[in-house]
Amino acid sequence: MRPRSTGRQFSQLRERVLRRSCSRAERPRGLTLYEVVLAVVILLGAMLVLGQMLSNGSRAALDAQLRSDAILLCRSRLAEIRAGVLPLQSVDNQALPDGDGRWTWSAALTGGPLEELIAITVTVSHSSASGTINHQYSLTQWMQDPAVLADAAAAAETAAAGGSTTVGGGL
Protein backbone atom coordinates (compact mmCIF):
# COMPACT_ATOMS: atom_id res chain seq x y z
CA MET A 1 0.00 0.00 0.00
CA ARG A 2 1.02 3.50 -0.71
CA PRO A 3 1.31 5.95 2.05
CA ARG A 4 -1.19 8.69 1.89
CA SER A 5 0.04 12.12 1.14
CA THR A 6 -0.42 14.50 3.87
CA GLY A 7 -1.67 18.03 3.47
CA ARG A 8 1.79 19.36 4.03
CA GLN A 9 3.36 17.28 1.25
CA PHE A 10 0.56 18.24 -1.09
CA SER A 11 1.06 21.96 -0.46
CA GLN A 12 4.82 21.63 -1.03
CA LEU A 13 4.19 19.84 -4.32
CA ARG A 14 1.66 22.47 -5.34
CA GLU A 15 4.16 25.28 -4.60
CA ARG A 16 6.85 23.63 -6.74
CA VAL A 17 4.51 23.23 -9.67
CA LEU A 18 3.34 26.83 -9.39
CA ARG A 19 6.93 28.10 -9.19
CA ARG A 20 7.86 26.22 -12.31
CA SER A 21 4.85 27.42 -14.25
CA CYS A 22 5.33 31.01 -13.07
CA SER A 23 8.99 31.05 -13.93
CA ARG A 24 8.20 29.75 -17.41
CA ALA A 25 5.53 32.37 -17.91
CA GLU A 26 7.81 35.16 -16.71
CA ARG A 27 10.67 34.23 -19.03
CA PRO A 28 10.84 36.24 -22.29
CA ARG A 29 9.82 34.19 -25.29
CA GLY A 30 11.51 36.44 -27.93
CA LEU A 31 14.44 38.79 -28.26
CA THR A 32 14.74 42.00 -26.36
CA LEU A 33 15.18 45.32 -28.12
CA TYR A 34 18.77 45.47 -26.86
CA GLU A 35 19.60 42.12 -28.50
CA VAL A 36 18.04 43.19 -31.80
CA VAL A 37 19.92 46.50 -31.86
CA LEU A 38 23.18 44.76 -30.99
CA ALA A 39 22.68 42.22 -33.79
CA VAL A 40 21.94 45.00 -36.31
CA VAL A 41 25.04 46.96 -35.24
CA ILE A 42 27.25 43.87 -35.64
CA LEU A 43 25.72 43.15 -39.07
CA LEU A 44 26.25 46.74 -40.27
CA GLY A 45 29.84 46.75 -38.99
CA ALA A 46 30.58 43.53 -40.85
CA MET A 47 29.00 44.91 -44.04
CA LEU A 48 31.08 48.10 -43.74
CA VAL A 49 34.32 46.12 -43.38
CA LEU A 50 33.44 43.88 -46.35
CA GLY A 51 32.56 46.92 -48.46
CA GLN A 52 35.90 48.55 -47.67
CA MET A 53 37.75 45.34 -48.55
CA LEU A 54 35.89 45.13 -51.86
CA SER A 55 36.76 48.75 -52.64
CA ASN A 56 40.45 48.22 -51.85
CA GLY A 57 40.54 45.05 -53.93
CA SER A 58 39.00 46.68 -56.99
CA ARG A 59 41.35 49.68 -56.69
CA ALA A 60 44.37 47.37 -56.49
CA ALA A 61 43.15 45.39 -59.51
CA LEU A 62 42.77 48.60 -61.54
CA ASP A 63 46.26 49.75 -60.52
CA ALA A 64 47.75 46.42 -61.55
CA GLN A 65 45.93 46.52 -64.91
CA LEU A 66 47.10 50.07 -65.64
CA ARG A 67 50.68 49.22 -64.66
CA SER A 68 50.69 46.16 -66.96
CA ASP A 69 49.27 48.21 -69.84
CA ALA A 70 51.88 50.94 -69.27
CA ILE A 71 54.74 48.42 -69.34
CA LEU A 72 53.47 46.83 -72.55
CA LEU A 73 52.94 50.20 -74.27
CA CYS A 74 56.37 51.41 -73.18
CA ARG A 75 58.11 48.29 -74.47
CA SER A 76 56.16 48.49 -77.71
CA ARG A 77 57.17 52.13 -78.36
CA LEU A 78 60.78 51.38 -77.54
CA ALA A 79 60.82 48.40 -79.92
CA GLU A 80 59.26 50.55 -82.67
CA ILE A 81 61.99 53.18 -82.21
CA ARG A 82 64.76 50.56 -82.24
CA ALA A 83 63.31 48.91 -85.35
CA GLY A 84 63.12 52.22 -87.21
CA VAL A 85 59.32 52.30 -87.46
CA LEU A 86 59.34 55.53 -85.43
CA PRO A 87 62.02 58.17 -86.00
CA LEU A 88 64.93 58.31 -83.59
CA GLN A 89 64.13 61.71 -82.08
CA SER A 90 62.83 63.21 -78.87
CA VAL A 91 59.04 63.29 -78.55
CA ASP A 92 56.99 65.05 -75.89
CA ASN A 93 53.49 63.93 -74.75
CA GLN A 94 52.07 62.46 -77.93
CA ALA A 95 48.78 60.61 -77.68
CA LEU A 96 48.82 56.85 -78.12
CA PRO A 97 46.16 55.25 -80.30
CA ASP A 98 44.71 53.12 -77.50
CA GLY A 99 40.98 53.77 -77.73
CA ASP A 100 40.25 55.89 -74.68
CA GLY A 101 42.74 58.70 -75.46
CA ARG A 102 44.18 58.85 -71.95
CA TRP A 103 47.60 57.35 -72.73
CA THR A 104 50.48 59.62 -73.81
CA TRP A 105 54.12 58.86 -74.47
CA SER A 106 57.42 60.75 -74.54
CA ALA A 107 60.89 59.82 -75.73
CA ALA A 108 64.16 61.41 -74.68
CA LEU A 109 67.55 60.78 -76.29
CA THR A 110 70.73 61.35 -74.33
CA GLY A 111 74.34 60.68 -75.08
CA GLY A 112 76.11 57.76 -73.53
CA PRO A 113 79.55 57.27 -72.02
CA LEU A 114 80.85 56.27 -75.44
CA GLU A 115 80.42 58.20 -78.68
CA GLU A 116 78.57 55.40 -80.44
CA LEU A 117 76.01 54.80 -77.64
CA ILE A 118 72.81 56.71 -76.96
CA ALA A 119 70.23 56.20 -74.24
CA ILE A 120 66.58 56.12 -75.25
CA THR A 121 64.14 56.78 -72.41
CA VAL A 122 60.49 56.15 -73.24
CA THR A 123 57.86 57.31 -70.75
CA VAL A 124 54.20 56.30 -70.95
CA SER A 125 51.57 58.13 -68.84
CA HIS A 126 47.89 57.46 -68.16
CA SER A 127 45.65 60.37 -67.18
CA SER A 128 42.46 60.07 -65.16
CA ALA A 129 39.16 61.56 -66.30
CA SER A 130 40.04 64.80 -64.48
CA GLY A 131 43.32 65.07 -66.42
CA THR A 132 45.77 64.28 -63.63
CA ILE A 133 48.40 61.63 -64.29
CA ASN A 134 47.65 58.57 -62.19
CA HIS A 135 50.13 56.10 -63.72
CA GLN A 136 53.51 56.62 -65.33
CA TYR A 137 56.18 54.15 -66.41
CA SER A 138 59.63 54.81 -67.91
CA LEU A 139 62.02 52.46 -69.63
CA THR A 140 65.60 53.30 -70.67
CA GLN A 141 67.64 51.28 -73.13
CA TRP A 142 71.08 51.78 -74.63
CA MET A 143 71.54 51.47 -78.36
CA GLN A 144 74.22 52.12 -80.94
CA ASP A 145 73.85 55.48 -82.61
CA PRO A 146 72.74 54.85 -86.22
CA ALA A 147 74.59 57.98 -87.42
CA VAL A 148 77.90 56.66 -86.08
CA LEU A 149 77.18 53.26 -87.62
CA ALA A 150 76.35 54.89 -90.97
CA ASP A 151 79.57 56.94 -90.85
CA ALA A 152 81.57 53.82 -90.03
CA ALA A 153 79.91 51.90 -92.87
CA ALA A 154 80.57 54.74 -95.33
CA ALA A 155 84.21 54.92 -94.23
CA ALA A 156 84.54 51.15 -94.65
CA GLU A 157 83.04 51.35 -98.15
CA THR A 158 85.36 54.20 -99.10
CA ALA A 159 88.35 52.32 -97.77
CA ALA A 160 87.27 49.16 -99.56
CA ALA A 161 86.65 51.03 -102.80
CA GLY A 162 89.99 52.89 -102.58
CA GLY A 163 91.88 49.76 -101.64
CA SER A 164 90.42 47.68 -104.47
CA THR A 165 91.25 50.37 -107.01
CA THR A 166 94.83 50.50 -105.87
CA VAL A 167 95.10 46.76 -105.84
CA GLY A 168 93.34 46.52 -109.18
CA GLY A 169 95.41 49.40 -110.67
CA GLY A 170 98.69 47.91 -109.52
CA LEU A 171 98.12 44.68 -111.36
LINBEL-V301469 format. One record per pair of residues at least 4 apart in sequence whose C-alpha atoms are under 8 Angstrom apart, sorted by the first residue. I is the first residue (numbers start at 0). J is the second residue. D is the distance in Angstrom with one decimal. If there is no record, write none. Layout:
# LINBEL-V301469
i->I j->J d->D
i->I j->J d->D
This chain:
# LINBEL-V301469
i->4 j->8 d->6.1
i->4 j->9 d->6.5
i->5 j->9 d->6.3
i->6 j->10 d->6.2
i->7 j->11 d->6.3
i->8 j->12 d->6.2
i->9 j->13 d->6.1
i->10 j->14 d->6.1
i->11 j->15 d->6.4
i->12 j->16 d->6.4
i->13 j->17 d->6.2
i->14 j->18 d->6.1
i->15 j->19 d->6.2
i->16 j->20 d->6.2
i->17 j->21 d->5.9
i->18 j->22 d->6.0
i->19 j->23 d->6.2
i->20 j->24 d->6.2
i->21 j->25 d->6.1
i->22 j->26 d->6.2
i->30 j->34 d->6.1
i->30 j->35 d->6.7
i->31 j->35 d->6.5
i->32 j->36 d->6.2
i->33 j->37 d->6.1
i->34 j->38 d->6.1
i->35 j->39 d->6.2
i->36 j->40 d->6.2
i->37 j->41 d->6.2
i->38 j->42 d->6.2
i->39 j->43 d->6.1
i->40 j->44 d->6.1
i->41 j->45 d->6.2
i->42 j->46 d->6.2
i->43 j->47 d->6.1
i->44 j->48 d->6.3
i->45 j->49 d->6.2
i->46 j->50 d->6.0
i->47 j->51 d->6.2
i->48 j->52 d->6.3
i->49 j->53 d->6.2
i->50 j->54 d->6.2
i->51 j->55 d->6.2
i->52 j->56 d->6.1
i->53 j->57 d->6.2
i->54 j->58 d->6.2
i->55 j->59 d->6.1
i->56 j->60 d->6.2
i->57 j->61 d->6.2
i->58 j->62 d->6.2
i->59 j->63 d->6.2
i->60 j->64 d->6.2
i->61 j->65 d->6.1
i->62 j->66 d->6.1
i->63 j->67 d->6.2
i->64 j->68 d->6.2
i->65 j->69 d->6.1
i->65 j->125 d->7.9
i->65 j->134 d->7.0
i->66 j->70 d->6.2
i->66 j->134 d->7.0
i->66 j->135 d->8.0
i->66 j->136 d->7.6
i->67 j->71 d->6.3
i->68 j->72 d->6.1
i->69 j->73 d->6.0
i->69 j->123 d->6.1
i->69 j->124 d->7.2
i->69 j->125 d->7.7
i->69 j->134 d->7.8
i->69 j->135 d->7.1
i->69 j->136 d->6.1
i->70 j->74 d->6.1
i->70 j->136 d->6.6
i->71 j->75 d->6.1
i->72 j->76 d->6.2
i->72 j->123 d->7.1
i->73 j->77 d->6.2
i->73 j->104 d->7.9
i->73 j->121 d->6.3
i->73 j->122 d->6.6
i->73 j->123 d->5.8
i->73 j->136 d->7.3
i->73 j->137 d->7.1
i->73 j->138 d->6.8
i->74 j->78 d->6.1
i->74 j->138 d->7.5
i->75 j->79 d->6.2
i->76 j->80 d->6.3
i->76 j->121 d->7.3
i->77 j->81 d->6.2
i->77 j->119 d->7.8
i->77 j->121 d->6.4
i->78 j->82 d->6.0
i->79 j->83 d->6.2
i->79 j->84 d->5.1
i->79 j->85 d->5.7
i->80 j->84 d->6.0
i->80 j->85 d->4.8
i->80 j->86 d->6.3
i->80 j->87 d->6.1
i->81 j->87 d->7.9
i->81 j->142 d->7.9
i->83 j->87 d->7.3
i->88 j->106 d->7.4
i->88 j->107 d->7.4
i->88 j->108 d->6.8
i->89 j->105 d->7.4
i->89 j->106 d->5.0
i->89 j->107 d->4.8
i->89 j->108 d->5.9
i->90 j->104 d->7.8
i->90 j->105 d->5.0
i->90 j->106 d->4.8
i->90 j->107 d->6.7
i->91 j->104 d->7.0
i->91 j->105 d->4.5
i->91 j->106 d->6.5
i->92 j->103 d->5.3
i->92 j->104 d->5.1
i->92 j->105 d->5.1
i->93 j->103 d->5.3
i->93 j->104 d->5.4
i->93 j->105 d->6.6
i->94 j->100 d->6.7
i->94 j->101 d->7.6
i->94 j->102 d->6.0
i->94 j->103 d->4.3
i->94 j->104 d->6.5
i->95 j->100 d->6.9
i->95 j->101 d->8.0
i->95 j->102 d->5.5
i->95 j->103 d->5.4
i->95 j->104 d->6.7
i->96 j->100 d->6.9
i->96 j->102 d->8.0
i->97 j->101 d->8.0
i->97 j->102 d->7.0
i->101 j->125 d->5.5
i->101 j->126 d->5.2
i->101 j->127 d->7.1
i->102 j->123 d->6.9
i->102 j->124 d->5.6
i->102 j->125 d->4.6
i->102 j->126 d->6.6
i->103 j->123 d->5.7
i->103 j->124 d->5.3
i->103 j->125 d->6.6
i->104 j->121 d->7.0
i->104 j->122 d->5.5
i->104 j->123 d->4.4
i->104 j->124 d->6.2
i->105 j->121 d->5.7
i->105 j->122 d->5.1
i->105 j->123 d->6.6
i->106 j->119 d->6.8
i->106 j->120 d->5.6
i->106 j->121 d->4.5
i->106 j->122 d->6.4
i->107 j->119 d->5.8
i->107 j->120 d->5.2
i->107 j->121 d->6.6
i->108 j->117 d->6.7
i->108 j->118 d->5.7
i->108 j->119 d->4.9
i->108 j->120 d->6.5
i->109 j->117 d->5.7
i->109 j->118 d->5.2
i->109 j->119 d->6.7
i->110 j->114 d->7.5
i->110 j->116 d->6.6
i->110 j->117 d->4.6
i->110 j->118 d->6.1
i->111 j->115 d->7.7
i->111 j->116 d->5.1
i->111 j->117 d->4.9
i->111 j->118 d->6.1
i->111 j->141 d->7.9
i->112 j->116 d->7.1
i->114 j->147 d->8.0
i->115 j->143 d->5.5
i->115 j->144 d->5.2
i->115 j->147 d->5.8
i->115 j->148 d->7.6
i->116 j->141 d->6.5
i->116 j->142 d->5.6
i->116 j->143 d->4.6
i->116 j->144 d->5.5
i->117 j->141 d->5.7
i->117 j->142 d->5.6
i->117 j->143 d->6.2
i->117 j->144 d->5.9
i->118 j->139 d->6.5
i->118 j->140 d->5.7
i->118 j->141 d->4.5
i->118 j->142 d->6.4
i->119 j->139 d->5.5
i->119 j->140 d->5.4
i->119 j->141 d->6.3
i->119 j->142 d->7.5
i->120 j->137 d->6.7
i->120 j->138 d->5.6
i->120 j->139 d->4.2
i->120 j->140 d->6.6
i->121 j->137 d->5.6
i->121 j->138 d->5.4
i->121 j->139 d->6.4
i->122 j->135 d->7.0
i->122 j->136 d->5.6
i->122 j->137 d->4.2
i->122 j->138 d->6.5
i->123 j->135 d->5.7
i->123 j->136 d->5.4
i->123 j->137 d->6.4
i->124 j->132 d->6.6
i->124 j->133 d->7.7
i->124 j->134 d->5.7
i->124 j->135 d->4.3
i->124 j->136 d->6.5
i->125 j->132 d->5.7
i->125 j->133 d->6.1
i->125 j->134 d->5.2
i->125 j->135 d->6.3
i->126 j->130 d->5.3
i->126 j->131 d->5.3
i->126 j->132 d->4.2
i->126 j->133 d->5.7
i->126 j->134 d->7.1
i->127 j->131 d->5.6
i->127 j->132 d->6.2
i->127 j->133 d->6.2
i->143 j->147 d->7.8
i->143 j->148 d->7.4
i->144 j->148 d->6.4
i->145 j->149 d->6.0
i->146 j->150 d->6.1
i->147 j->151 d->6.1
i->148 j->152 d->6.1
i->149 j->153 d->6.1
i->150 j->154 d->6.1
i->151 j->155 d->6.1
i->152 j->156 d->6.2
i->153 j->157 d->6.1
i->154 j->158 d->6.0
i->155 j->159 d->6.0
i->156 j->160 d->5.9
i->157 j->161 d->5.9
i->158 j->162 d->5.8
i->159 j->163 d->6.0
i->160 j->164 d->6.3
i->161 j->165 d->6.3
i->162 j->166 d->6.1
i->163 j->167 d->5.7
i->164 j->168 d->5.6
i->165 j->169 d->5.9
i->166 j->170 d->6.6
